[in-house]
Amino acid sequence: QSALTQPHSVSGSPGQSVTVSCTGSSSDVGGYNWVSWYQQHPGKAPKLVIYDVNRRPSGVPDRFSGSKSGNTASLIISGLQAEDEADYYCCSYTATYTLVFGPGTKVTVL
Amino acid sequence: EVQLVESGGGLVQPGGSLRLSCEGSGFGFRHYAIHWVRQAPGKGLEYVSTISSAGNFTNYANSVKGRFSISRDNSKNTVFLQMGSVRPEDGALYYCVRMSGSHFDLWGQGTVVTVSS
């Protein structure tokens, strides 16, 4: 059982925006700005798309952005494209010096 | 090429042991903390274990604490995960992952562990 909660799935049409939420507690998401997001296509290793809540690694399109309010972090994908269809996992540092992943959200491009 | 390559996966009986290895190349391996993250078939990602760059700090998920042990040999650019008292729920694809600051910035392709009698 994950300590973080994410919606099972979200969907949008090409060009639309979708938001994936990640809710934790003051012992993880709310207590640290060390929230990251990973994209995983079927059969592939995860790929970092957002770190430190809202920072984007080089090479990741600027349609990916992140934010946080209280115990909830969010991944926003603007201008949704077909290749964005994947599973997305949030991850947070915790008060016990470990990391915890959310259960994952399937993003579907309609 | 900057990469992490896992090995050592395979079939293990419940209660048995297995040692996974993770070799890094193309970067200053000894400067990075390394983690193991696993993914059961059709399931999500699960944090397993951490070792600091010098090997003097380790940590484990509650689900493996007392059964798994992480270590590293920086002279060989390798991290090990010794799995013991293996349970069926330990069956998964095990990823070796580099941590840069607060996040995982480099993932291996994984090695599969199957637990079955």
Interface residues (C-beta under 8 A of the other chain):
Chain A: S2 W34 S36 Y38 Q40 A45 P46 K47 L48 Y51 D52 P57 D87 Y89 C91 Y93 T96 Y97 T98 L99 V100 F101 G102 P103 G104
Chain B: H35 V37 G44 L45 E46 Y47 T50 N59 Y60 A61 Y95 G101 S102 H103 F104 D105 W107 G108 Q109 G110
